[in-house]
Amino acid sequence: MQADEIILASHSPRRKELLEKVGIPFVVVTKPIDESFPSTLTKSEVAIHIARNKALAIKEKITAEFHGELLNKTILAADTIVVIEDKVLGKPANRTEAIQMILNLSGKMHEVITGVVLLHKDGTEQTFAEITKVYFNTISSEEASYYVDKCEPYDKAGSYAIQEWIGFIGVKAIEGDYYNVMGLPINKIYQLLCK
């Protein structure tokens, strides 16, 4: 079944690739937002909160800049966070922080949480958070440095992408949706969009 064209509120090449692979047509519209969040939110609520702010920012942008011509399309916004020992890891600010994040994940289990918001043309929204547990092997300082220098994961929460080198050598096991770790729980999104 074919879904209608949607608006993807993301520059992420991984999210674009996943939508393309399942045949969901989309146009990309993005706008920078403040990704801060209230400290009272649960980890799942954090991801949904940021995704909702992305969706609302895009609705505001298309209303102002596109004169409403895209307002008849569903907006898909997502935000992925990495949580280890109750601490949220965002995107690393520099090489040192990126390497340290990898070493913090070394030999442990962490959760990858993607908050998803579908903002429909009638103003209604559907939200959910997908959680995947990821178990890392022990990673040496040399391996962490090699990965960061090779792949420059500065745009990735937790400083890694499972489909890159570190995923092949570092990820021992996962519980849950693999594509969620890539940044988009595409199976559930497809089911919702094709209803």
Stockholm file with secondary structure:
# STOCKHOLM 1.0

chainA/1-195         MQADEIILASHSPRRKELLEKVGIPFVVVTKPIDESFPSTLTKSEVAIHIARNKALAIKEKITAEFHGELLNKTILAADTIVVIEDKVLGKPANRTEAIQMILNLSGKMHEVITGVVLLHKDGTEQTFAEITKVYFNTISSEEASYYVDKCEPYDKAGSYAIQEWIGFIGVKAIEGDYYNVMGLPINKIYQLLCK
#=GR chainA/1-195 SS CCCCCEEECCCCHHHHHHHHHHTCCEEECCCCCCCCCCTTSCHHHHHHHHHHHHHHHHHHHHHHHSTTTTTTSCEEEEEEEEEETTEEECCCSSHHHHHHHHHHHTTSEEEEEEEEEEECTTSCEEEEEEEEEEEECCCCHHHHHHHHHHHCCTTSGGGCCTTSHHHHHHEEEEESCHHHHHTCCHHHHHHHHTC
#=GC SS_cons         CCCCCEEECCCCHHHHHHHHHHTCCEEECCCCCCCCCCTTSCHHHHHHHHHHHHHHHHHHHHHHHSTTTTTTSCEEEEEEEEEETTEEECCCSSHHHHHHHHHHHTTSEEEEEEEEEEECTTSCEEEEEEEEEEEECCCCHHHHHHHHHHHCCTTSGGGCCTTSHHHHHHEEEEESCHHHHHTCCHHHHHHHHTC
//
